[in-house]
Structures are given as structure tokens and as C-alpha cells.
């Protein structure tokens, strides 16, 4: 697609003119079509009405790049770059792009895995083998606390470790995701891919995520590939989690103030056959985490 030098070049879009409601609605409905968006928010079409571009200039690069990557050339007629970009997952308020699944597949067609330095070299230099421990359970079950204790203990004994905590991930890598079923699946996929990369580097990775669905936990195990993967069920009953509730989340969820809250308004599927079950009732956190520490110490022991 040519970007400049054409007298009838499509018109540029002004980002700040996009109605916030239209953008929010599009981001909340990732499969929404362009036509459906315009029908629901007719004023959004006004965002694309600007003067034609001079032959020596071009529209904002992010809009052109998004349109060029995500939209067939025939769909670009009329200057609706911004609406097309929004329908591909572009958020004008953050300049971030989150393509639809079909677009992600299209963008990945020509991606080929590169052969890099053998990972075993790093493992040998670090004096350990990698592993991924995937802690799952309800909010308030004790996942983050146990992960933190295990991480500190393993570090003190000379292991190289890292914790991927669900809340921390949502403040950075996954900050564009909500709590719908679709977003939860993507949340787990990103966490699993990150854990795999860290494990490839030789780390013992402890993942602390509610990860409520069996299928997504199975997908995380599949992403781990040949990296040892432990599904660890933090078996704390809902009543105990509610009694802890330091942030008052359960009270707000039962009042209807937090939608899609696991255990209240969204389901949690207990593991059918976890690699490790940890109880937290009537015992100390050190006692709860001891089995996980022992298991990871064993798995990460370098082969002779």
C-alpha cells in the first residue's frame, strides 16, 4: 500500500475526536464489526472527516501502520482509518493495539522460530534445572503468600527464581485485559508464555494466578512444553477465603459491585488431578509452603 504521493489519498483521522463511548464499547466487544460500531455510534464516523493530506505528508504513522497490517487495501476507501483501527483493537486513548484473534493469526503467518544458543548452556552455568509451579485457587486462598515464601526460601538456598503474580501482571503486561472469560484465557496465555521464556533462561518460575478454568490451566501446561510443570492447587474453601478478604473484595462482589468475580459471580473449576495440593487451614504459611519448596528443590537439581 502506498502511503503518500497520491492526489486522492484517503483522508487522515483525528484521534481525540473519537467518542470515548464508542472506543470503550469496541474494546469491550472485540468481535464487533465496523458496521455494527457505526450503527451504534453514528457520531464516530465524524472522526474520520478531515482535509485531504498534502502529497508530501501522511496520516499519523500509528494509524497507517495499524490499517496496513490489519485491513485489506480494498477496505481503506473513504478515509475510515481510525474506525478501521478501532475495529482491529486500537485504543486511541492509550495508542495501544490489541488485534482480534483472526488478525493475530494473520499477522503471525510469516513468523518463523529462530535457532538460538542451546538453553542447556545457561542451565549448566546457573547450576540448576528450570521448572514452572502454577499456583491456582480462589482469591484469598493464599497463593501469593505461599509463592512469596517459596521464592524467598529457594533464593536463600542458592536457587534462581521468579514469581509471576496475577495482580502484578495486570498492572503491566496484562493491564489491557478485563475479567471476562475471553480476557481470563488471554491473561493465562500471556502468563504461561512469559513463564516459559523465564524457564528457558533457567529460572524456577512460580506463577500465582486464580486461573479458574481447567482448560486454560491445561493450555498453560501445553505451553510449558518439556519444562517441568507443576499444577499446585491451593485448597482453601470459599468460606475461609471470604473470612480473610483483606481488601473487602468478596463483600463488594456479593453486593454486585464487582462483576465476574471468581467464586461468586463467575465459576472456579477445581483441578481434577493436580500435581500438588496445599492446605492452608489451621497451619502456618511456612507449613503450607514446605511441600512446594521441597518439590521445586528436587526438580531443579542439576542432572549429573
C-alpha positions, 0 to 999 in steps of 0.5 A: 500500500502506498502511503503518500504521493497520491492526489486522492489519498484517503483522508487522515483521522483525528484521534481525540475526536473519537467518542470515548463511548464508542472506543470503550464499547469496541474494546469491550466487544472485540468481535464487533464489526465496523458496521455494527460500531457505526450503527451504534455510534453514528457520531464516530464516523465524524472522526474520520472527516478531515482535509485531504493530506498534502502529497508530501505528508501522511496520516499519523504513522500509528494509524497507517501502520495499524490499517496496513497490517490489519485491513485489506487495501480494498477496505481503506476507501473513504478515509475510515482509518481510525474506525478501521483501527478501532475495529482491529483493537486500537485504543486511541486513548492509550495508542495501544493495539490489541488485534482480534484473534483472526488478525493475530493469526494473520499477522503471525503467518510469516513468523518463523522460530529462530535457532538460538544458543542451546538453553542447556548452556545457561542451565549448566552455568546457573547450576540448576534445572528450570521448572514452572509451579502454577499456583491456582485457587480462589482469591484469598486462598493464599497463593501469593503468600505461599509463592512469596515464601517459596521464592524467598526460601529457594533464593536463600538456598542458592536457587534462581527464581521468579514469581509471576503474580496475577495482580502484578501482571495486570498492572503491566503486561496484562493491564489491557485485559478485563475479567471476562472469560475471553480476557481470563484465557488471554491473561493465562496465555500471556502468563504461561508464555512469559513463564516459559521464556523465564524457564528457558533462561533457567529460572524456577518460575512460580506463577500465582494466578486464580486461573479458574478454568481447567482448560486454560490451566491445561493450555498453560501446561501445553505451553510449558512444553518439556519444562517441568510443570507443576499444577499446585492447587491451593485448597482453601474453601470459599468460606475461609477465603471470604473470612480473610478478604483483606481488601473487602473484595468478596463483600463488594462482589456479593453486593454486585459491585464487582462483576465476574468475580471468581467464586461468586459471580463467575465459576472456579473449576477445581483441578481434577488431578493436580500435581500438588495440593496445599492446605492452608487451614489451621497451619502456618504459611511456612507449613503450607509452603514446605511441600512446594519448596521441597518439590521445586528443590528436587526438580531443579537439581542439576542432572549429573 
